[in-house]
Amino acid sequence: MKVILRKNFDQLGKIGDIIDVKDGYARNFLIPRLIAYPAVTGNVKALEEEKKQMARKQTKEFEAAQKLSAELEKVSITIPVKVGEEDKIFGSVTAQMIADSLKEKGFDIDRKKIAIDEPIKALGIYSVNIKLHHDVTAVVKTWVVRE
């Protein structure tokens, strides 16, 4: 059975590819999960429209991520932590702590988007990467200070 892919699928191909798969695989897996359409002329036109909509959506998301990145670059956050002797931190600064500090500043960033290269276990100034889009990354200056 010939089908047209609606989504990028690692094992089969990219959006818009017309591929030949077994009937059962198409009927029972690809079509119900909206990964593919049966390859008929009406579906080819529908897929073209879907591609246009997806491109517009991705452009909007990219522009919004760039705007947010520019705003985040201007922000620096301060995270107060408990320290012991010789200014050693109890534990480490987590992505959740950074997300909470950003929320206080008015930025609602998911902690999963925050990338801490190495654990922050000392007082100081750190640059923390925030992945907003697969092409856009913001860097936030983070001050870790004594509580």
C-alpha positions in Angstrom: 0.0 0.0 0.0 1.3 3.4 -0.9 1.1 6.1 1.8 2.2 9.7 2.2 4.0 10.6 5.4 2.5 13.4 7.5 5.3 13.5 10.0 9.0 12.8 10.0 9.4 9.2 10.9 13.0 7.9 11.5 12.4 4.4 10.0 10.5 5.5 6.9 11.3 9.0 5.8 10.4 12.7 5.9 7.2 14.7 5.6 5.7 14.3 2.1 7.5 11.2 1.1 5.4 8.7 -0.7 6.4 5.2 0.4 5.3 1.7 -0.1 4.5 -0.3 3.1 2.6 -3.5 3.9 -1.2 -3.1 4.1 -1.5 -4.1 7.8 1.3 -1.8 8.9 -0.4 1.2 7.1 -4.0 0.4 8.3 -3.1 -0.7 11.9 -0.2 1.6 12.8 0.6 4.5 10.5 -2.9 5.8 9.6 -4.5 5.5 13.1 -1.6 7.4 14.6 -1.8 10.1 12.0 1.7 9.4 10.8 0.6 8.8 7.2 -2.3 9.2 4.7 -3.3 6.7 2.0 -1.7 8.0 -1.2 -4.7 9.3 -3.2 -4.9 12.6 -5.0 -7.1 14.4 -2.5 -4.6 13.6 0.3 -1.7 15.0 -1.6 -3.4 18.4 -1.7 -4.3 18.2 2.0 -0.7 17.4 2.8 0.6 20.4 0.8 -1.8 22.6 2.9 -0.6 21.0 6.1 3.0 21.7 5.1 2.3 25.4 4.6 0.5 25.6 8.0 3.4 23.8 9.7 5.9 26.1 8.1 4.0 29.2 9.3 3.7 27.7 12.8 7.4 26.9 13.0 8.3 30.4 11.8 6.1 31.9 14.5 7.7 29.7 17.2 11.2 30.6 16.0 10.5 34.3 16.1 8.9 34.1 19.5 11.9 32.1 20.8 14.3 34.7 19.4 12.4 37.5 21.1 12.4 35.7 24.4 16.1 34.9 24.0 16.8 38.7 23.6 14.9 39.4 26.7 16.6 36.7 28.7 20.0 37.8 27.7 19.4 41.1 29.6 18.4 39.3 32.8 20.7 38.1 35.6 19.3 36.1 38.5 20.6 35.6 42.0 20.2 32.3 43.8 20.9 32.4 47.6 22.2 29.1 49.0 23.2 27.7 52.3 27.0 27.3 52.6 29.2 25.5 55.1 32.9 26.0 56.0 35.1 27.3 53.2 32.0 28.5 51.2 31.0 25.0 50.1 27.4 24.7 49.1 25.2 22.0 50.6 24.1 20.1 47.5 24.1 22.0 44.2 22.1 24.5 42.3 19.4 22.7 40.2 17.6 23.6 37.1 14.4 23.9 39.2 16.0 26.6 41.4 17.0 28.5 38.2 13.5 28.1 36.8 11.9 29.4 40.1 14.2 32.5 40.0 13.3 33.2 36.4 9.6 32.8 37.3 10.1 35.5 40.0 11.4 37.8 37.2 8.4 37.1 35.0 9.7 34.4 32.7 7.9 31.1 32.7 10.6 28.6 31.6 10.3 24.9 31.9 13.1 23.4 34.0 13.7 20.8 31.3 14.9 23.5 28.9 17.6 24.6 31.3 21.0 23.0 30.5 23.5 23.1 33.3 26.8 21.8 31.8 28.5 21.0 35.1 26.9 20.9 38.6 27.1 24.2 40.3 28.6 23.5 43.7 30.4 26.7 44.6 29.6 30.4 45.0 30.2 32.6 42.0 28.9 33.8 38.6 27.8 31.2 36.1 26.4 31.3 32.6 23.4 29.0 32.2 22.1 27.9 28.8 18.4 27.8 28.1 17.3 25.9 25.0 14.2 27.8 23.8 14.0 26.3 20.3 16.1 23.7 18.5 17.9 26.7 16.8 17.7 29.3 19.6 19.6 29.2 22.9 19.7 32.0 25.5 22.4 32.5 28.1 21.4 33.8 31.5 23.9 35.1 34.0 23.4 33.4 37.3 24.9 34.7 40.6 25.2 32.1 43.3 25.5 33.9 46.7 25.5 33.1 50.4 22.1 33.0 52.0 
